[in-house]
């Protein structure tokens, strides 16, 4: 007896067979109908649909044979799947040197005739065979061979349909599992959003209450303090000692600082509520509007204000003018004593993709606005600190301020879904770079 060759792609073939998940499954009528039909067409008592793993040939359907499998070393089908013939045929196994000592020939079922067609997938790998068997020698007619070939194609179709069905069922189970997981996450996220919404509403209510306190409860007693200071200054100032005069002046300065602090706090709290509509407007126009408001301060400090390059920006004009106002007054406040302040404002349209290190959308277009001055500057290590509310780099004796101005600037940029950064060195001025999304996205040339 000659042992069958191992298929040259055996490892791949076995993996393919495993992917069908069909070994040791229950009988199915569709397969049994095909083996019965093959036996009747070929006039043989036995017909099988075999599938071969590394140890056995297992019968998905066995017409005319009781057993459900045989060892791989005895299998005629093991020869069929490695043969070059479209139909592997043994007309008389009892006289064939390869099979005459085979236990399936010398014993039950006493095979004499065998014809098997390999069941190959689209890549040409055989899973097993559709075969017909007789216990006496015979020859198939051409018509029987053609019919057997057609039936083998139907077996392949059944196998592929079964595999596709299993894959769809697996995908459905996976999708169902994912859907439940997603539903749970959506539910959790919805709850989180509801909690955040409630907290936001409470914060808004608190902010409104805070603005009311600032605008009335704090300012009213402050106005009275300043009124009494004014009356004392007008009627009793000359009667005070030098120390008393100094203390009264200090009280007046403290009251003025308190007033500025309250006004800045109110401005900080209102940056997200005022002028809520976005408008496309010329950067230079907004600069000129702020220049008119600051005309006296600019004139007093001999400030030079330049707009070397203009561009369209999409902003809430009132808010953005407040931003420019704060940057300009900062530049004047922190100017060098020996130099007149110079403020430059320029803008251009850029792509977010050109700034990969910044938190910008790569597919969006931005207005890049640069506001620079020639003031005292600051150490770059304080870049993040200067935008925090109430944070100051200088004492009140050195430079007057509340520590809120740049916080308002950052807040306004944030409400515009933009980005702000600053570059500075001590004694070399400061440069604020602002990116604001363009509302109607355009194509850069």
Secondary structure by P-SEA (a helix, b strand, c coil): cbbbbcccaaaaaaaaaaaaccccccccaaaaaaaaaaaaaacccbbbbccccccbbbbccccccccccccccccaaaaaaaccccccccccccccccccccccccccccccbbbbbbbccccccccccccccccccccccaaaaaaaaaaaaaaaaaaaaaaaaaaaaaaaaaaaaaaaaaaaaaaaaaaaaaaaaaaaaaaaaaaaaaaaaaacccaaaaaaaaaaaaaaaacccccccaaaaaaaaaaaaaaaaaaaaaaaaaaaaaccccccccccccaaaaaaaaaaaaaaaaaaabbbbbbcbbbbbbcaaaaaaaaaaaaaaaaaaaccccccbbbbbbbbbbbcccccccccccccccbbbbbbbcccccccccccccccccccccccccccccccaaaaaaaaaaaacbbbbbbbcccbbbbbbbbbbcccccccc
